[in-house]
Amino acid sequence: MIIKELPVVIETPRGSSEKYDFDPISKFFVLNKILPAGMVFPYDFGFILGTKGEDGDPLDALVISEFKSFPGCLIKCRLLGAIKAQQREKDGTVVRNDRYIAVPVMSKAYKGVDAISTQAIKELEHFFISYNELEGKEFMPQGYIEAAPAYEQIKFPEK
């Protein structure tokens, strides 16, 4: 099996109650919001470098790993799959906004892991539903996509 590597930039490390966003103009990671007491990111959260989603931002990615990362860290990852989702923005528009789930290619603990449990998917869906609700948005999960079809929908610009 050939492992397709995806470059994922971490914006917010797991366990953080602060949400950071990369600002392409200043090239810095900017504190975007502070989550309510007790709410933290369950895994490293960032984006797949060189992509663009329907919302105009790079495609979102969660990275499950055994090590601690930091904002700005680039991790070569392989996909486990994606949570297919729509998101209703504050202005009422609805856009596709999937959450790709990956593990680092270098991971020893997740080397043989090729899937994520149904329970973990439900927990992640609940996290994103709650997280978006706090912002006046609605996250609407539409099912789960396995790794192979998830890879197929990721488009990189021609070089």
Sequence and secondary structure as in RCSB ss.txt:
>XXXX:A:sequence
MIIKELPVVIETPRGSSEKYDFDPISKFFVLNKILPAGMVFPYDFGFILGTKGEDGDPLDALVISEFKSFPGCLI
KCRLLGAIKAQQREKDGTVVRNDRYIAVPVMSKAYKGVDAISTQAIKELEHFFISYNELEGKEFMPQGYIEAAPA
YEQIKFPEK
>XXXX:A:secstr
     EEEEEEE TT SEEEEEETTTTEEEEEEE  TT   SSEEEEETT   TTSS  EEEE  SS   TT EE
EEEEEEEEEEEEE TTS EEE  EEEEEETT STTTT     HHHHHHHHHHHHHHHHTTT EEEEEEEEEHHHH
HHH      
